Amino acid sequence: MKIGPLELSGNIIMPAIAGYTDIGMRALAYRFGAALAFTEMISAKGLVYGSAHTEALLATSDFEPIKCVQLFGSEPEFIYRAVKHEQLQKFDLIDLNFGCPVPKIVSNGDGSALLKDIPRLKEVVAAAVEAAAPRPVTAKMRLGFRLGELVSPLAARAAEEAGAKAVTVHGRTREEYYSGKVDLIGIRETKNAVSIPVFANGDIVDRASLFETAYVTGADGFAVARGAIGRPYIFRELSGERVSPDIPALIKEHFDMLSNVYPDGVAVDMMKKHIAAYAKGARGGKAVKLKAFAAKSKEDIFAAADMLRGDTVA
Ligand SMILES: Cc1cc2nc3c(=O)[nH]c(=O)nc-3n(C[C@H](O)[C@H](O)[C@H](O)COP(=O)(O)O)c2cc1C
């Protein structure tokens, strides 16, 4: 499967997950077979104004064969300048966020708010496409803003017309947040509205949900977000392989990849929520979480990781 000039190794990707898809999680996702892995969402304005927090999110490594960044913003000029920014030149693919439901983002007109203004969404995509060329631009969106509405076929077509090379559709509206069940028919209608590849997204956690999503939507590819938190090996499982991951080793590697680019204290804090996720469902998981949340050093993180030794994480 191709996205613009990029040849993908498969069709299951890890989309942006704020607070999670850091440099370590992306490397692990790629190792276990994700075809693409995206940075957390990055503010186009924050980048243009030189925010240190924004720049910290842009660290990448050689373990990412295709470097993918996600930007959010609703002003074409800032999107253009962000994509042209020196720090974005190492990225092979630029994704635009038209799905974030968080009030702080939506009240600025960003994220899923753009589903209420398709002409602007189109201008944002066009600005990114112009600035990114020849690198491909993709768009990630929800079905619509309000409950029951289906805007994504229009939005996806607008994105395609503006030059986007693929679209990811989360089968919920903004109003639904993460509640209820994903609407696969809405994703199918979006898929049928465009000729660029469409990645179906929402509630894929195992082979059964993957097959159901594939069958109903007819999508070209699939995006797995929450199912990959604490389970980066899900990408291998989805391919049908049985996996028995060494969880403590994964946690330590994940930490080491963070501490290569962040001060140890920052890496320790970043790792806490990951450990909580790695420990989910494990025997003694609660004690591991408590240990992780109290961690102050690399040694504490490794000790928490070792508490998961011998456990078979289901
Ligand atoms: C904690 C959290 C953070 C997220 N951050 C982003 C983000 O930065 N950009 C984005 O496009 N989507 C973001 N999403 C949405 C996911 O990428 C995905 O569309 C959604 O979770 C549905 O897929 P899933 O059921 O596989 O999790 C986030 C979701 C969660 C739960």
The ligand as a MOL file (V3000), in Angstrom:
LIG
                    3D

  0  0  0     0  0            999 V3000
M  V30 BEGIN CTAB
M  V30 COUNTS 31 33 0 0 0
M  V30 BEGIN ATOM
M  V30 1 C -5.5060 9.6690 25.4670 0
M  V30 2 C -5.8170 9.8550 24.0000 0
M  V30 3 C -5.1010 10.8090 23.2830 0
M  V30 4 C -5.3590 10.9980 21.9240 0
M  V30 5 N -4.6150 11.9040 21.2240 0
M  V30 6 C -4.8250 12.0660 19.8950 0
M  V30 7 C -4.0290 12.9500 19.1220 0
M  V30 8 O -3.0860 13.5820 19.6210 0
M  V30 9 N -4.3240 13.0800 17.8010 0
M  V30 10 C -5.3280 12.3680 17.2120 0
M  V30 11 O -5.5450 12.5050 16.0020 0
M  V30 12 N -6.0910 11.5170 17.9080 0
M  V30 13 C -5.8520 11.3430 19.2270 0
M  V30 14 N -6.5880 10.4350 19.9190 0
M  V30 15 C -7.5790 9.6150 19.2060 0
M  V30 16 C -6.9880 8.2970 18.7540 0
M  V30 17 O -5.9480 8.4890 17.8220 0
M  V30 18 C -8.0780 7.4260 18.1050 0
M  V30 19 O -8.6320 8.1140 17.0070 0
M  V30 20 C -9.2090 7.0730 19.0530 0
M  V30 21 O -8.6960 6.7290 20.3330 0
M  V30 22 C -10.0450 5.9120 18.5120 0
M  V30 23 O -9.2540 4.8010 18.2050 0
M  V30 24 P -9.0630 3.5520 19.2250 0
M  V30 25 O -10.4340 3.0360 19.5410 0
M  V30 26 O -8.1980 2.5910 18.4890 0
M  V30 27 O -8.4310 4.1010 20.4690 0
M  V30 28 C -6.3560 10.2350 21.2730 0
M  V30 29 C -7.0650 9.2770 22.0090 0
M  V30 30 C -6.8090 9.0770 23.3380 0
M  V30 31 C -7.5820 8.0290 24.0970 0
M  V30 END ATOM
M  V30 BEGIN BOND
M  V30 1 1 1 2
M  V30 2 1 2 3
M  V30 3 2 2 30
M  V30 4 2 3 4
M  V30 5 1 4 5
M  V30 6 1 4 28
M  V30 7 2 5 6
M  V30 8 1 6 7
M  V30 9 1 6 13
M  V30 10 2 7 8
M  V30 11 1 7 9
M  V30 12 1 9 10
M  V30 13 2 10 11
M  V30 14 1 10 12
M  V30 15 2 12 13
M  V30 16 1 13 14
M  V30 17 1 14 15
M  V30 18 1 14 28
M  V30 19 1 15 16
M  V30 20 1 16 17
M  V30 21 1 16 18
M  V30 22 1 18 19
M  V30 23 1 18 20
M  V30 24 1 20 21
M  V30 25 1 20 22
M  V30 26 1 22 23
M  V30 27 1 23 24
M  V30 28 2 24 25
M  V30 29 1 24 26
M  V30 30 1 24 27
M  V30 31 2 28 29
M  V30 32 1 29 30
M  V30 33 1 30 31
M  V30 END BOND
M  V30 END CTAB
M  END
